[in-house]
Amino acid sequence: MPLSAIRTESDKTRYEKKGYLIGYTYDEWPEKYPQIPRDNVYYVCGLNVGTVYYDKKNVVYLDLRIYGREMLSLGGKENYEETMLRAIHKQEEHSRKGEYGHLFLTMPDGIRMDAMNHLLDLEGPTERFYGNFMAQYATSNFLCKNISKRVLNALGKSKSDKQKAATQERLELLYSDKPVITVYRGEADGSTDYQKAMSWTPDINVAYFFATRLGKNAKIRIGKLYRKDVLEYFPADGDEGAEEEIITMPGKVKNVRTEYLLDADSEDVLRLAVGFMERYTFWRDETARLHEDADNSLNAHDALHAVRVLFLSMVLGAHEKLRPEEMEALCAAAVYHDIGRTHDGDELDHGRAGAEYYHNEATDVSPIAEAVIELHCAEKEAVEQELARRFSGRDLESAQKILRVLEDADALDRVRFGLFGMGSRDGLDVRRLQCDFARKLVPLAMQCLRGLSLGD
């Protein structure tokens, strides 16, 4: 909000109700700060931001450290204006030298995109403009709809041959034999629609990260993109929290299909849960008792982990239409699957120990549940052989199905460590989920992490 829009006390009151910290009117400003040009002064509505200096023509931005009429100055009030003027002149020098990274560094995301329009005026569609745009786009959190068509049109024209070659070189490392790349995009309420979006990723875990952090109605877009239509590619490079990202012009991703994700309020989940809540309550209470008796002092694999796996298993099991006896075996397996652990690290024998604990503790032992508890953490090839040795016919099919459901539910609760690749090596890797329906339940798994308890 430009200071020039604040002319009267009623203007102050109106914009204060919208969340702005209004200290001065346009006419009051030069009485208090005569050396700071009032036509470059703005009020910003946001956390820890109040009054700022923004010279659009030169793309100069500075937080004035003024909040309403309160001024925070490290140098004291007597030389405040001189300190700010020196900072402004230093920013202007960066602008003259084309050192725009310094200028964008302190800007809020919304101002960055406004400033990008003025940078285009200042610089033109040059290699330097393109480099600065991509640097800011990769580190900012703004919607594509806030980027002007003028800036979008300039991007293709401003990219130099050298920059194009560098992009293709990065792509070659992973996609040398693929003229078409499968790309993903995570969306939720408030996201830019994929048809107007620039940002995609070849890593499905990155898409899930953005889909589940932005709000309700999460969804994953899956589409195809020709390599020739890749405007920019940012590999993750192993950096903690860095995401693999592909930038392309809106509308270039084709054959897009949508995977709608489910949470606790979704009709599909509510319909499934109605049929098993009484059984769930019984096994939840059994989980609390068992883990208290076991007294194994676990954190990452404690009773709450078992309860979350139990609930997610039952949702998956209900979707797979498990028979009542199969659902009972699944519940037992979920509750006991980590009871044999003695610590939270890698412990290859904890399945066998849990199966023994179940065999000795349960009053009605299910051979299938016992096998699933023992084998849920074993190597896949050995698991298949062992199940085939122990069971046949319908029992073998049941054991395989129950184990698959438990493994997916156990994997879904890895959201407690985050998502794989997004700063976490132990987080959920969506690619390893075996049931297509399990992929839909990532938002539900995150809600379980926050909402399920050992009581009512």
VMD Tcl script that draws the C-alpha trace (Angstrom):
set ca {
  {0.00 0.00 0.00}
  {1.73 3.24 -1.09}
  {2.02 5.97 1.50}
  {0.46 8.26 -1.09}
  {-2.86 6.40 -0.59}
  {-2.98 7.46 3.08}
  {-4.18 11.05 3.06}
  {-6.57 11.25 6.02}
  {-7.21 9.71 9.42}
  {-10.12 7.77 7.90}
  {-7.67 6.28 5.39}
  {-5.53 5.16 8.32}
  {-8.46 3.53 10.06}
  {-9.69 1.77 6.90}
  {-6.35 0.16 6.09}
  {-5.55 -0.68 9.70}
  {-8.69 -2.85 9.66}
  {-7.15 -4.70 6.70}
  {-4.05 -5.53 8.72}
  {-1.67 -2.72 7.78}
  {0.37 -0.95 10.47}
  {-0.31 2.64 9.43}
  {1.83 5.19 11.23}
  {1.71 8.33 9.13}
  {-0.28 9.99 6.41}
  {1.35 11.22 3.24}
  {1.57 14.77 4.65}
  {2.81 13.69 8.08}
  {5.74 11.67 6.74}
  {8.08 14.53 5.72}
  {7.56 16.15 9.12}
  {9.00 13.03 10.79}
  {11.44 11.71 8.14}
  {12.19 14.53 5.70}
  {15.25 12.87 4.11}
  {13.47 9.67 3.06}
  {11.44 10.31 -0.13}
  {7.81 9.71 0.71}
  {6.84 8.63 -2.82}
  {8.96 5.50 -2.33}
  {7.44 4.60 1.03}
  {4.95 1.71 1.30}
  {3.06 -0.11 4.01}
  {3.27 -3.90 3.80}
  {0.64 -6.19 5.32}
  {2.50 -9.20 6.66}
  {4.25 -10.83 9.57}
  {7.15 -8.78 10.96}
  {6.85 -6.22 8.17}
  {5.63 -2.66 8.56}
  {6.91 0.32 6.58}
  {9.34 -0.19 3.70}
  {11.22 1.80 1.10}
  {10.61 0.58 -2.45}
  {12.05 2.41 -5.45}
  {10.42 0.53 -8.31}
  {12.38 2.29 -11.03}
  {15.72 1.08 -9.67}
  {14.41 -2.11 -8.05}
  {15.62 -0.95 -4.63}
  {13.93 -2.31 -1.50}
  {14.67 -1.69 2.18}
  {12.81 -2.52 5.37}
  {12.67 0.80 7.25}
  {12.10 -0.96 10.60}
  {9.11 1.23 11.34}
  {5.99 -0.44 12.75}
  {3.14 2.02 12.97}
  {4.80 4.92 14.77}
  {7.33 2.70 16.54}
  {10.82 2.77 15.08}
  {13.43 0.05 15.63}
  {16.91 1.39 14.95}
  {20.12 -0.33 15.96}
  {21.99 2.95 15.66}
  {19.69 5.08 17.79}
  {17.04 7.62 16.79}
  {19.42 10.52 16.36}
  {21.15 9.11 13.26}
  {18.36 6.86 11.97}
  {17.78 8.71 8.70}
  {21.50 8.86 7.91}
  {21.76 5.10 8.47}
  {18.79 4.38 6.21}
  {20.03 6.76 3.50}
  {23.41 5.00 3.44}
  {21.62 1.68 3.06}
  {19.46 3.06 0.24}
  {22.50 4.46 -1.59}
  {24.27 1.11 -1.24}
  {21.26 -0.65 -2.77}
  {21.22 1.89 -5.60}
  {24.88 1.12 -6.28}
  {24.04 -2.59 -6.57}
  {21.35 -1.68 -9.09}
  {23.75 0.40 -11.19}
  {26.21 -2.51 -11.26}
  {23.49 -5.01 -12.22}
  {23.94 -6.88 -8.92}
  {20.25 -7.62 -8.62}
  {20.60 -10.64 -6.37}
  {21.47 -8.32 -3.50}
  {18.35 -6.29 -4.18}
  {15.92 -9.22 -4.29}
  {17.41 -10.93 -1.25}
  {15.40 -9.06 1.39}
  {12.16 -8.58 -0.57}
  {8.95 -10.38 0.45}
  {7.72 -12.78 -2.24}
  {4.92 -10.55 -3.47}
  {7.22 -7.57 -3.97}
  {9.76 -9.77 -5.76}
  {7.32 -10.41 -8.57}
  {6.34 -6.78 -8.83}
  {10.03 -5.89 -8.91}
  {10.60 -8.44 -11.69}
  {8.43 -6.35 -14.00}
  {10.55 -3.30 -13.25}
  {13.74 -5.29 -13.70}
  {12.54 -6.08 -17.21}
  {12.14 -2.34 -17.79}
  {15.61 -1.72 -16.40}
  {17.47 -4.63 -18.00}
  {15.41 -5.75 -20.98}
  {15.03 -9.43 -22.07}
  {18.69 -10.27 -21.42}
  {20.64 -13.24 -20.14}
  {21.00 -11.43 -16.83}
  {17.24 -10.89 -16.56}
  {16.63 -14.60 -17.21}
  {19.20 -15.65 -14.61}
  {17.75 -13.37 -11.98}
  {14.19 -14.49 -12.68}
  {15.09 -18.17 -12.29}
  {17.10 -17.52 -9.14}
  {14.13 -15.74 -7.54}
  {11.53 -18.21 -8.84}
  {13.44 -21.15 -7.38}
  {13.69 -19.59 -3.92}
  {10.34 -17.81 -3.61}
  {6.87 -18.96 -2.67}
  {4.52 -17.06 -4.95}
  {1.79 -18.17 -7.30}
  {2.41 -18.30 -11.03}
  {-0.71 -16.20 -11.56}
  {1.21 -13.30 -9.99}
  {3.74 -13.34 -12.83}
  {2.75 -10.93 -15.58}
  {2.29 -12.13 -19.15}
  {4.91 -9.59 -20.12}
  {7.51 -11.31 -17.95}
  {6.46 -14.77 -19.16}
  {6.80 -13.68 -22.79}
  {10.25 -12.27 -22.10}
  {11.67 -15.47 -20.57}
  {12.04 -17.45 -23.78}
  {13.55 -14.48 -25.57}
  {16.02 -13.64 -22.82}
  {17.60 -17.09 -22.37}
  {21.02 -17.20 -24.00}
  {22.47 -20.12 -25.93}
  {24.91 -20.66 -23.08}
  {22.06 -20.90 -20.57}
  {20.11 -23.25 -22.85}
  {23.14 -25.53 -23.14}
  {23.59 -25.56 -19.35}
  {19.95 -26.58 -18.85}
  {20.24 -29.41 -21.37}
  {23.47 -30.59 -19.74}
  {21.70 -30.93 -16.39}
  {18.83 -32.80 -18.04}
  {21.21 -35.16 -19.86}
  {22.47 -36.58 -16.56}
  {19.11 -38.14 -15.76}
  {17.03 -38.08 -18.95}
  {19.48 -38.60 -21.79}
  {17.39 -41.26 -23.53}
  {13.97 -39.79 -22.81}
  {12.47 -37.25 -25.23}
  {9.37 -37.16 -22.99}
  {9.50 -36.74 -19.21}
  {6.78 -37.75 -16.75}
  {6.18 -34.80 -14.44}
  {4.09 -34.28 -11.33}
  {2.52 -31.34 -9.57}
  {0.99 -31.15 -6.08}
  {-2.02 -28.89 -5.60}
  {-4.58 -28.05 -2.93}
  {-7.00 -25.23 -2.19}
  {-5.33 -21.96 -3.16}
  {-2.83 -23.48 -5.61}
  {-2.40 -22.18 -9.12}
  {-4.27 -24.52 -11.47}
  {-1.94 -26.73 -13.48}
  {-3.08 -25.21 -16.77}
  {-1.59 -21.89 -15.67}
  {1.37 -23.28 -13.75}
  {5.08 -23.20 -14.54}
  {6.44 -25.40 -11.77}
  {6.47 -29.21 -12.04}
  {8.72 -31.97 -10.74}
  {9.92 -35.36 -11.97}
  {9.93 -36.56 -8.32}
  {6.50 -37.67 -7.12}
  {7.50 -37.22 -3.47}
  {8.05 -33.50 -4.12}
  {4.55 -33.27 -5.57}
  {3.09 -34.95 -2.48}
  {5.01 -32.54 -0.26}
  {3.38 -29.51 -1.88}
  {-0.05 -31.13 -2.18}
  {-0.23 -31.95 1.53}
  {1.20 -28.74 2.94}
  {-1.04 -26.19 1.21}
  {-4.53 -26.98 2.52}
  {-7.59 -29.12 1.86}
  {-8.59 -31.02 -1.29}
  {-5.08 -32.20 -2.09}
  {-4.44 -33.65 -5.51}
  {-1.57 -34.84 -7.70}
  {-1.37 -33.90 -11.37}
  {0.53 -36.33 -13.58}
  {1.45 -35.41 -17.15}
  {3.93 -35.66 -19.99}
  {6.42 -32.98 -21.02}
  {8.69 -32.92 -24.07}
  {12.29 -32.21 -23.14}
  {12.42 -29.48 -25.74}
  {9.71 -27.65 -23.76}
  {11.72 -27.60 -20.52}
  {12.55 -23.98 -19.80}
  {14.68 -24.71 -16.72}
  {15.65 -27.70 -14.62}
  {16.82 -27.62 -11.00}
  {18.19 -30.95 -9.72}
  {17.99 -31.58 -5.98}
  {21.77 -32.21 -5.84}
  {21.41 -33.92 -2.48}
  {20.80 -30.67 -0.63}
  {18.69 -31.01 2.49}
  {15.15 -29.87 1.78}
  {15.91 -29.10 -1.89}
  {13.34 -30.25 -4.42}
  {13.88 -31.39 -7.98}
  {12.00 -28.92 -10.14}
  {11.20 -28.39 -13.80}
  {10.06 -25.00 -15.10}
  {8.04 -24.87 -18.29}
  {5.66 -22.40 -19.85}
  {1.97 -22.78 -18.84}
  {0.08 -25.30 -20.95}
  {3.13 -27.26 -22.17}
  {2.44 -30.34 -19.99}
  {0.11 -32.67 -21.88}
  {-2.10 -35.69 -21.16}
  {-2.60 -34.57 -17.58}
  {-4.53 -36.87 -15.27}
  {-5.47 -36.14 -11.68}
  {-5.10 -38.29 -8.57}
  {-7.38 -36.97 -5.82}
  {-6.04 -37.57 -2.31}
  {-8.13 -38.42 0.74}
  {-8.26 -37.14 4.30}
  {-10.42 -37.84 7.35}
  {-13.29 -35.78 5.96}
  {-13.37 -37.54 2.59}
  {-16.54 -39.49 1.85}
  {-14.56 -42.58 0.88}
  {-12.70 -42.66 4.20}
  {-15.80 -41.95 6.28}
  {-17.74 -44.69 4.52}
  {-14.97 -47.23 5.13}
  {-14.42 -46.18 8.76}
  {-18.08 -46.58 9.75}
  {-17.79 -50.33 9.27}
  {-14.81 -50.91 11.55}
  {-14.78 -48.29 14.34}
  {-16.01 -50.69 17.03}
  {-13.30 -53.19 16.12}
  {-10.74 -50.38 15.94}
  {-11.61 -49.18 19.47}
  {-11.09 -52.69 20.87}
  {-7.69 -53.10 19.22}
  {-6.61 -49.57 20.09}
  {-7.17 -50.34 23.78}
  {-5.35 -53.63 23.35}
  {-2.41 -51.73 21.85}
  {-2.14 -49.46 24.89}
  {-2.17 -52.47 27.23}
  {0.38 -54.47 25.26}
  {2.92 -51.67 24.94}
  {2.59 -50.78 28.60}
  {3.27 -54.40 29.51}
  {6.17 -54.66 27.05}
  {7.85 -51.56 28.57}
  {10.31 -51.25 25.67}
  {10.82 -47.46 25.93}
  {10.48 -46.86 22.19}
  {9.88 -43.45 20.60}
  {9.57 -43.80 16.81}
  {7.95 -47.25 17.12}
  {5.85 -46.78 20.24}
  {2.20 -47.53 20.98}
  {1.04 -44.45 19.04}
  {2.87 -45.70 15.95}
  {1.09 -49.04 16.33}
  {-2.29 -47.29 16.69}
  {-1.70 -45.24 13.55}
  {-0.66 -48.34 11.60}
  {-3.73 -50.12 12.98}
  {-6.11 -47.40 11.76}
  {-4.46 -47.03 8.35}
  {-4.40 -50.82 7.97}
  {-8.12 -50.98 8.66}
  {-8.88 -48.26 6.10}
  {-6.84 -50.12 3.51}
  {-8.24 -53.49 4.55}
  {-11.82 -52.23 4.30}
  {-11.07 -50.86 0.84}
  {-9.61 -54.23 -0.18}
  {-12.81 -55.87 1.14}
  {-11.04 -58.18 3.56}
  {-13.25 -60.85 5.08}
  {-13.96 -60.52 8.85}
  {-11.38 -63.18 9.75}
  {-8.82 -61.49 7.50}
  {-9.51 -58.10 9.10}
  {-9.04 -59.66 12.55}
  {-5.68 -61.13 11.53}
  {-4.68 -57.76 10.05}
  {-5.53 -55.95 13.31}
  {-3.46 -58.39 15.33}
  {-0.54 -58.01 12.93}
  {-0.73 -54.20 13.08}
  {-0.82 -54.13 16.87}
  {2.02 -56.62 17.38}
  {4.23 -55.81 14.36}
  {6.80 -53.78 16.35}
  {6.20 -55.22 19.83}
  {9.42 -57.22 19.50}
  {11.61 -54.15 19.11}
  {14.15 -53.27 21.78}
  {15.27 -49.99 20.16}
  {14.29 -47.61 17.33}
  {17.22 -48.36 15.01}
  {17.62 -51.11 12.42}
  {16.68 -54.36 14.12}
  {16.29 -57.19 11.60}
  {15.01 -59.76 14.11}
  {12.24 -57.68 15.61}
  {9.63 -59.36 13.39}
  {10.55 -62.80 14.67}
  {10.57 -61.54 18.27}
  {7.17 -59.89 17.77}
  {5.72 -63.11 16.35}
  {6.93 -65.04 19.40}
  {5.44 -62.41 21.71}
  {2.12 -62.66 19.84}
  {2.18 -66.47 19.95}
  {2.67 -66.44 23.72}
  {0.33 -63.51 24.49}
  {-2.71 -63.96 22.24}
  {-5.58 -66.17 23.35}
  {-6.60 -67.06 19.79}
  {-3.49 -67.20 17.60}
  {-3.90 -66.73 13.85}
  {-1.12 -68.49 11.89}
  {-1.50 -65.87 9.17}
  {-1.16 -62.96 11.62}
  {1.85 -64.66 13.21}
  {3.53 -65.06 9.82}
  {2.80 -61.47 8.80}
  {4.26 -60.12 12.06}
  {7.41 -62.19 11.56}
  {7.90 -61.40 7.88}
  {6.82 -57.74 7.58}
  {10.45 -56.57 7.85}
  {12.14 -59.41 5.91}
  {13.54 -59.36 2.36}
  {10.77 -59.60 -0.23}
  {12.10 -62.66 -2.07}
  {12.51 -64.58 1.18}
  {9.02 -63.52 2.26}
  {7.37 -64.93 -0.86}
  {9.18 -68.23 -0.46}
  {8.33 -68.52 3.24}
  {4.65 -67.70 2.73}
  {4.43 -70.27 -0.06}
  {6.05 -72.83 2.24}
  {3.60 -72.22 5.08}
  {0.34 -71.64 3.21}
  {-1.47 -72.61 0.06}
  {-4.66 -71.77 -1.81}
  {-6.95 -69.25 -0.15}
  {-4.79 -68.99 2.97}
  {-1.76 -68.01 0.86}
  {-3.77 -65.33 -0.92}
  {-4.99 -63.99 2.43}
  {-1.49 -63.91 3.91}
  {-0.10 -62.09 0.87}
  {-2.92 -59.55 0.88}
  {-2.72 -58.88 4.64}
  {1.06 -58.50 4.51}
  {0.80 -56.06 1.60}
  {-1.79 -53.96 3.46}
  {0.28 -53.91 6.67}
  {3.45 -52.95 4.81}
  {1.70 -50.03 3.12}
  {0.13 -48.84 6.38}
  {3.49 -49.09 8.14}
  {5.11 -47.17 5.27}
  {2.41 -44.46 5.35}
  {3.25 -43.72 8.96}
  {6.75 -42.82 7.84}
  {5.25 -39.37 7.30}
  {6.32 -38.88 10.92}
  {9.82 -38.49 9.46}
  {8.66 -36.36 6.52}
  {8.72 -37.30 2.85}
  {11.67 -39.10 1.33}
  {14.09 -36.74 -0.37}
  {12.58 -33.62 1.18}
  {15.28 -33.32 3.79}
  {14.64 -36.87 5.00}
  {16.17 -40.23 4.12}
  {13.77 -42.04 6.46}
  {10.56 -40.39 5.31}
  {7.73 -41.87 3.27}
  {8.70 -42.77 -0.28}
  {5.38 -42.80 -2.13}
  {6.93 -44.84 -4.95}
  {7.29 -47.83 -2.62}
  {3.61 -48.08 -1.74}
  {2.16 -51.24 -3.30}
  {-1.57 -50.42 -3.33}
  {-2.77 -47.58 -5.55}
  {-5.31 -46.68 -2.87}
  {-2.52 -46.25 -0.30}
  {-1.13 -43.35 -2.33}
  {-4.41 -41.53 -1.85}
  {-4.08 -41.75 1.95}
  {-1.00 -39.59 2.53}
  {-3.08 -36.63 3.85}
  {-4.96 -39.06 6.12}
  {-1.66 -40.44 7.42}
  {-0.56 -36.91 8.30}
  {-3.82 -36.30 10.14}
  {-3.38 -39.56 12.05}
  {0.01 -38.31 13.17}
  {-1.62 -35.27 14.73}
  {-4.97 -36.66 15.81}
  {-4.92 -40.31 16.89}
  {-4.38 -41.12 20.55}
  {-4.57 -44.08 22.90}
  {-7.84 -42.82 24.40}
  {-11.23 -41.63 23.12}
}
mol new
graphics top color blue
foreach p $ca { graphics top sphere $p radius 0.5 }
foreach p [lrange $ca 0 end-1] q [lrange $ca 1 end] { graphics top cylinder $p $q radius 0.2 }
display resetview
